[in-house]
Amino acid sequence: MRIVIYEDSPENFFPIINFYPQFNLRIGMKTIVENTAFYFPKFRFDYIGREVFNFKLNLKNEPTIYLSGKLLLKDRIHLPYEETKFIVDGYEAGFLKVKPPFPDNFERIRNILGEIKKKKEISGRLIHYPWELIKINPEMIVEHFKQIKRPVRISRNIEYNGPRKAIYIARDAIIHKFVFVDCKSGPVYIERKAEIRPFTTIVGPCYIGEGSVIDRAKVVRSTIGPYCRIGGEVEECIFQGFANKYHEGFIGHSFIGEWVNIGSLTTNSDLKNNYSTVRVKIKDQEYDSGMVKLGCLIGDHTKLGIGTLIPTGGIIGSFVNYFGGSIMPKFVPSYRWIGPNIDEDYDIEKAIKTTKEVMARRGIILSPEYEKLIRVNYKNR
């Protein structure tokens, strides 16, 4: 038997899924698809996504589980013997298909969901909008930490407050002196090749991804993806990976995409003066997030100059180059070059040239496929 993960209403997740499918979004200590794979360790996985990702679906005449790319499973699904639709809190989250036809695109999936009558409630949660990732991230770190079957490891240099069993530090992680970990309110997991430099405080639940460097920082209840560089103050955030916030400044209750550079003293607001819930604009639609504390969503490859101020609920697209300090607009579409007395398209050739240089600094070569993805997103912006 196999599992097919399909993107589900991906338009609601822009700008943070311009360059990877919805089910590769990071939450807790894993991506969404890694969370699903934990409950089905011996199953084969295939994917249905937007055309731009060019997934090759290997259709076979065998029973197949289809699961939404915005589903966070909390337990393994006990499979029925007949075709069944899976329900989470009243919403369709996937289905079991036991005989042909097996759908291979969004439209056919919708048709099958309309045809299957039998329903089964499953244990999980659907993420309908990207800010919900931020909201439940701390509890997902706790959940994923419980799944890890490894002995507790603590560096002799580390000072900590809370239960010893709530800290894991990989064998080849580097922990300098004068690092403090507070795991009284949740676990702290530090991945392999990560480096925690002096005068850093980490407050759990918190996850520090592979190869990330935390330098003179205060990181609170956050997920830091692989190969990030973090300084200053970070509170209740998700960094997807390969991002740079190396200097002083505050980023709170936010989702930061890949290859983002946040300049020195850049700070976001995550609370309105009147303490009302934060409204968010995605493309032409405005939503009430229902959250009193919500910072910003920043798409991949965006660069923010020194002293940038980001308003509450700010939505910043991919490949935005903003400089000159001051308060940003609350909504900035992708591929914009913005500074004092300038607001224009980001020239695509300049964008690609910069991307090659930035990725090379981390030892990564821009592939032809990824360059094509950049150009297609530019064309469709």
WOTA-V611229 format. One line per field, one symbol per residue. psi: psi as a letter, one per 20 degrees, with the letter a starting at -180 (. if undefined). Layout:
# WOTA-V611229
psi->???
This chain:
# WOTA-V611229
psi->qrpppqqolhhijqjjkhjqqhijqppcjrrghhgghhimhjqqprqpaqhhilpopnpqmqppppqqijpoqiqqpoprirpqpppokiqpjarppiqqqoqjrgghgggghhhphpqpproappohqhihgggjgghhggghhhipmqqpppqiippqpaphijpppqhjqporrkpppojhjrrpporqjqporqkpppprpqporpjqpoolrooplrooaqlroprbppplrpohqkqomirqrppqlrppaqkpporpjpqqpjpqhjkrqpqppodjppqohjphopdrpprqjqpprqjppprpkpopaqlpoprjarpqqhporqlqopaokpnrqophhgghgggggghhhjkppoqhghghgghghghj.
